[in-house]
Amino acid sequence: MEVLEALRGRQSIKSYLPIPVEEEKLQAVLEAGRLAPSSYNSQCRKFLVVTDPALRKALHDRAGTQPMIEQAPVVIVICATPDQEHADAMPCGESKHPIDAALSGAYMMLEAYAQGLGTCWLGAFDAEAVKEVLGIPRDVKVVTMMPLGYHDGTQPRRDRKPLEELVSRNRF
Ligand SMILES: Cc1cc2nc3c(=O)[nH]c(=O)nc-3n(C[C@H](O)[C@H](O)[C@H](O)COP(=O)(O)O)c2cc1C
């Protein structure tokens, strides 16, 4: 599949079918996350694969997030683990851990699309509650929870601004 085809086809899927995800497809999605770049190539990340229905229900009930967490057969929790060698603030002033995690998540979302699966990046949840439910250490940051699963393909597509609104050349 062409990269642009996947980029144009991917959507944030909000409703999932009760169909299990094949292990080889899950592995391909995780592998995509593993291949993502990271600051200093530090790869300070961990992907928690949550399939246990009781845990997904607990995440839904206690972390205050959307129904898709309970509905999707798989939830991938992307965490940033402590970096012993580098400060989190990069010279540009930005924090590196959410960017590293977002790149892994973006790669996973595209591979999931190529595998015929839906995903949705989630930011609306209580990270401390997620840590409690899943036994995640204090010094690890939970950056997103991403449901993964099959869907019925009927969700309307959301628009993007035209390039002319986004791009300028040479000067802002
Ligand atoms: C950082 C981030 C946080 C998001 N958080 C949520 C969320 O908590 N719940 C949700 O339903 N969608 C969430 N989304 C999905 C966006 O709403 C979605 O990407 C956007 O509306 C564009 O839709 P599309 O991805 O289908 O093109 C999030 C996306 C990003 C990038």
The ligand as an ORCA input file, in Angstrom:
! r2SCAN-3c Opt
* xyz 0 1
  C      -3.593     14.287     20.587
  C      -4.939     13.727     20.171
  C      -5.878     13.459     21.148
  C      -7.110     12.906     20.782
  N      -8.007     12.550     21.766
  C      -9.172     11.981     21.408
  C     -10.072     11.532     22.401
  O      -9.817     11.601     23.597
  N     -11.250     10.993     21.989
  C     -11.573     10.877     20.678
  O     -12.661     10.376     20.361
  N     -10.719     11.250     19.697
  C      -9.528     11.796     20.031
  N      -8.642     12.173     19.058
  C      -8.983     11.977     17.637
  C      -9.300     13.294     16.932
  O     -10.558     13.761     17.363
  C      -9.274     13.061     15.408
  O      -7.978     12.692     15.019
  C      -9.699     14.292     14.617
  O     -11.009     14.651     14.916
  C      -9.599     14.058     13.109
  O     -10.339     12.910     12.745
  P      -9.685     11.752     11.876
  O      -8.487     11.258     12.647
  O     -10.750     10.686     11.743
  O      -9.313     12.326     10.559
  C      -7.408     12.696     19.410
  C      -6.430     12.963     18.438
  C      -5.213     13.465     18.815
  C      -4.176     13.719     17.744
*
